[in-house]
Amino acid sequence: RWIRTVEKRTEDGGTAGVRIDITELKKREIEVARISTQLDTTSSQLDTALNNMVQGLCMFDADQSLILCNRQYLEMYGFSADVVKPGLLLADIMKYSISLGNYRDEDAQAALKARHNPQRLATRTTIKQFLRDGRVMAVMNQPMAGGGTIATYQDISQLERHEERLRAYNEKLA
């Protein structure tokens, strides 16, 4: 048992004391510390998993503010972690991407318009992004409960080139 003792001297030289059983409080403190340690461990494991994915990943809230993204996403688009960080709006990420030369302005505006389509945000969709440097990204958006989306990004440039060669070969055969 845990007992807290508080004593005070009285004016006549005596002592007045209070003893309080704080056993339940201490048990709760120990449980909170255990849960906190467990959450820290889980958070660290999730960070490791996110940053070792081959796909880029972003999570946006219902207002299209960035909640989190992984290192692969930043590398795919050449983004600085000092610029693309939680709280940044998708529109601002797109403007930054345009400034880096990833998109032609009209492609970025079309992507932003599609991203703000409420029906598109409510259903799982996959789109292709054609970047200025010739890369093709498959972007899959998955709605989250309570609003917002999780987006994964995969470089499918090689697959697109192979499919184009196959189409050309089929045309040649025909």
N, C-alpha and C positions, 0 to 999 in steps of 0.2 A: 504494500500500500504506500501511497505517496501522501504525505501530510505537510501542508504549508503552515508554518508557525510565524505569527507576527506578534511581537511584544513591544510594549511601550511603558516607559517609566511614568508613574503617577507623581503628582506634586508632593504627596506625603511619603515618597521614597519606595512605594510598592511597585509592583509590576502588574500590568493588565495584559493578558494574552488571548489570542484567538488562534484556534487550530482548525484548518479547513482540509477536508479530504479531497485531494485533487487527483486521485487515482484515475478516474475516467478521462479527465483532461489530458493527463500524461499518455494514456493509452491512445487517445485521438492524435496527439502530437506525433507519437511513434508511427501510427498508421499513415498520417499525412506525409511524413518523411519517407516511409517505404513507398507510397504511391508516387511521390515526387521522383524518387530514384528510378522507379519503374518507367515513368513517363519520359525521363531523360534518356534512358536506355532505348526505349521504343523510338523516340524522336531521332536519336543518333542512327539507329538501324534504318529508319525510313529515309533519312538524308543520304545515307550510303547507297541505298537501293535506287533512289531517284537519280543520283549523280553517276551511277554506273549503268544506266539504261542506254541502249543504242539510239532510242528515239528521244527527240526533244519533248518536253512536257511543260505545260502551263496550266494554271488553275486561275479562273477569273470569277469574281463574285457577280451578283445579279446586275450591278452597275457597270460591269466590264472593267473593273479595277483588278490589277494583277494581285493575286494572293501569294502565289509562289511559281517559280520556274526552276528547271534543273540546268546544270552546267552545259549539257549537250545542246539545249535550245539556244543558249547564248552563243555557243561556238558555231552552230549552224548558220546563224544570221550575222555573225561578227559583232555581237552586242557586248557592251561593257556592263559588268555587274554593278558598276557605280551609277549607271543610267537606268537600266532595266531592273527595277527592284519593286518589291511589294508596294501597292498603292498607286502605281503608275497606270493610267488609263490605256486601254487597248489603242485608242486613237493616237495617243502620244507615242506608243511603241511603233505604230505604223509610220508616223511622221519621222521618227528616228531612223527606222529602217529605210525609208525613202532617202533621207539625208546621207545614208551610207551607200546608196546606189543599188540596193537590193531589188527595187521595183521601179518600173516606170510609174509615174504619178497616176495615170489613169487606171493601171492595174491595182494599185493600192486603194484608190477610191472605190473601185468595184468590190474589192475584198472587204473594205469597211462597211459598205452598204449591205453586203450579204451578211456580214457578221451581226448587224443590228436588226436583221429581220427576226421578229419575235417567233415566227413559226420555225425558222431554222434553228433558233436557240433551244426550242422545246423538243427537238428530235435529233437523233444521232445522224450526223452527216459527215461525208468525206468529200473534200475538194482537192483539186490540184492547184498548186501555186507555181507559176512559171517565173523564175527569178531571172534578173537581167544577165547574170553570168552563165546562163544555160542550164542551171540546175532546176530540177522539178521536185517539189515537196508535196507529199500527200499529207493533208491536214485533216485529222478526224476530230470532230467536236462531239462531246458527250454531255448532255445536260446533267446537272446535279440537283438533288433535292433542295428545295428552297431557293432555286434560281442559281444562275451562274453556270459555267461550263468547265470541263476539263478538255484540253486540246493536246493531242499528240502530233508530232511532226516527224516524218520519215523522209529521208532523201531517196527518191525512187528514180533518179536520173538514169542510172544504168539500165534499169528495167524498161524505162521509156525508150531508150536508144535501141535495146534489143527488140522491143515490140515494133518500132519503126522499121528496123531492118527486116523483120519478119513480114510486115505488111508490104514492103517494097518487093521482097522476094516473091510473095504470093501474087502480086500484080504482074511481076515479070513472068511467072509461070502461067498465069491466065492469058 
